[in-house]
């Protein structure tokens, strides 16, 4: 009886090991990623990395440089005006401490003038900031249109049924085998269009 139990146990273990080994083989086959060596083996899907496009597209680089230059000019302009205003406020406070104003009304008039100048400066800063934001949105819309047109031209033969986008800010594509990233092709098309 003991031999039969030992034999049964051994047989049962052998069957279990064989089943586990077969299951592992099936799992490995399911997890295996097919190589996309031929166009026929690729899915009709691609993606474009916007960071690659925007950092290498000549028009985007020039637009970015113009925006940075304009931001610097706006900040310089605002800072100069703010420094002048601060100097006037300091002078007002010095005169106030030394009773240099001829009358209380004159001191109040000067305080009101400085308050208006401060609110005008804040309004100017908001206006210039809004103009920069509007210009940035306009440039982004134009770049988006350029990229979309280049993608339409590139895919005019209909070889891709789905083209995704990815960037450092928004990772839509977590993994891809070689051959699905068409960023360089789109970039080449965009830069050649500008020549």
C-alpha positions in Angstrom: 0.0 0.0 0.0 2.8 2.3 0.9 4.4 1.7 -2.6 1.1 2.6 -4.3 0.8 5.8 -2.3 4.4 6.7 -3.0 3.9 5.9 -6.7 0.6 8.0 -6.7 2.3 10.9 -5.1 5.2 10.8 -7.4 2.9 10.6 -10.4 0.8 13.4 -9.1 3.9 15.6 -8.6 5.1 14.8 -12.1 1.7 15.8 -13.6 1.7 19.0 -11.6 5.3 19.9 -12.6 4.4 19.2 -16.3 1.3 21.4 -16.0 3.2 24.2 -14.4 6.0 24.0 -17.0 3.4 24.1 -19.8 1.6 27.0 -18.1 4.9 28.9 -17.8 5.6 28.3 -21.5 2.2 29.6 -22.5 2.7 32.7 -20.4 6.0 33.4 -21.9 4.5 33.1 -25.4 1.7 35.5 -24.5 4.2 38.0 -23.0 6.6 37.8 -26.0 6.6 40.9 -28.1 6.6 40.3 -31.8 9.4 41.9 -33.8 8.1 44.5 -36.3 10.7 43.8 -39.0 8.5 44.1 -42.0 5.8 46.7 -42.8 3.2 43.9 -43.0 3.9 42.9 -39.3 3.3 46.4 -38.0 0.0 47.6 -36.7 -1.4 50.6 -38.5 -0.5 52.8 -35.4 2.2 55.3 -34.9 3.1 58.1 -32.4 4.7 61.5 -32.5 6.9 62.8 -29.7 6.0 66.5 -29.4 9.1 67.2 -27.4 11.2 66.0 -30.2 9.2 68.0 -32.7 9.1 71.3 -30.7 12.8 71.2 -29.8 14.0 70.6 -33.3 11.4 72.3 -35.5 13.0 75.5 -36.8 9.8 77.6 -36.6 9.0 76.4 -33.1 12.6 77.3 -31.9 12.4 80.7 -33.5 8.9 81.4 -32.0 10.2 80.3 -28.6 13.2 82.6 -28.8 10.9 85.5 -29.8 8.6 84.9 -26.9 11.5 84.7 -24.4 12.9 87.9 -25.8 9.5 89.6 -25.5 9.1 88.3 -21.9 12.5 89.7 -21.0 11.6 93.1 -22.5 8.3 93.2 -20.6 9.9 92.3 -17.3 12.7 94.9 -17.8 10.1 97.5 -18.6 7.9 96.7 -15.6 11.0 96.5 -13.3 12.2 99.9 -14.4 8.8 101.5 -13.8 8.5 99.7 -10.5 12.0 100.9 -9.4 11.1 104.5 -10.3 7.8 104.2 -8.4 9.6 102.7 -5.3 12.1 105.6 -5.5 9.2 108.1 -5.5 7.6 106.3 -2.6 10.8 106.5 -0.6 11.2 110.2 -1.4 7.6 110.8 -0.3 8.2 108.9 3.0 11.4 110.9 3.6 9.6 114.2 2.9 6.7 113.1 5.2 9.0 112.3 8.0 10.8 115.6 7.7 7.6 117.6 7.4 8.7 118.9 4.0 5.1 119.3 2.6 3.7 122.7 2.9 0.2 121.4 3.8 -1.5 118.2 4.7 -3.6 118.5 1.5 -0.4 118.5 -0.6 0.9 115.4 1.2 -2.5 113.6 0.6 -2.4 114.7 -3.1 1.1 113.2 -3.5 0.0 109.9 -1.7 -3.0 109.7 -4.1 -0.8 110.2 -7.1 1.6 107.5 -5.9 -1.3 105.1 -5.3 -2.7 105.8 -8.8 0.7 105.2 -10.3 0.9 101.9 -8.4 -2.5 100.8 -9.7 -1.5 101.9 -13.3 1.7 99.9 -13.0 -0.2 96.8 -11.9 -2.7 97.3 -14.7 0.1 97.6 -17.2 1.7 94.4 -15.9 -1.6 92.5 -16.2 -2.1 93.9 -19.7 1.4 93.0 -20.9 1.1 89.5 -19.3 -2.2 88.9 -21.0 -0.7 90.0 -24.4 2.1 87.5 -23.9 -0.3 84.7 -23.0 -2.5 85.6 -26.1 0.6 85.6 -28.3 1.7 82.2 -26.8 -1.7 80.7 -27.5 -1.7 82.0 -31.0 1.8 80.6 -31.7 0.8 77.2 -30.1 -2.3 77.1 -32.3 -0.2 77.7 -35.4 2.4 75.1 -34.4 -0.4 72.6 -33.7 -1.9 73.3 -37.1 1.5 72.9 -38.8 2.1 69.6 -37.0 -1.4 68.3 -37.8 -1.0 69.3 -41.5 2.4 67.6 -41.7 0.9 64.4 -40.1 -2.0 64.5 -42.7 0.5 64.9 -45.5 2.7 62.1 -44.1 -0.3 59.8 -43.8 -1.9 60.7 -47.0 -1.5 57.1 -48.2 -3.6 55.9 -45.2 -1.0 53.5 -43.8 -1.7 54.6 -40.2 -5.2 54.3 -38.8 -4.2 55.9 -35.5 -1.5 58.4 -34.7 -0.9 59.2 -31.0 1.1 61.9 -29.4 3.4 61.8 -26.4 5.5 64.3 -24.5 7.4 64.6 -21.2 4.3 66.4 -19.7 1.8 63.8 -20.9 3.1 60.2 -21.5 0.4 58.6 -23.6 2.7 56.0 -25.0 4.4 54.0 -22.2 6.1 51.4 -24.5 6.6 50.9 -28.1 8.8 48.6 -30.2 11.0 50.3 -32.8 9.2 51.5 -35.9 6.1 53.1 -34.4 7.7 56.5 -33.6 7.4 58.7 -36.7 8.6 61.9 -35.0 11.7 62.3 -37.1 9.8 61.8 -40.3 7.3 64.5 -39.3 10.1 66.8 -38.2 11.9 66.3 -41.5 8.6 67.1 -43.4 8.1 70.3 -41.2 11.6 71.6 -41.6 11.7 70.9 -45.3 8.4 72.8 -45.8 10.1 75.9 -44.3 13.0 75.9 -46.8 
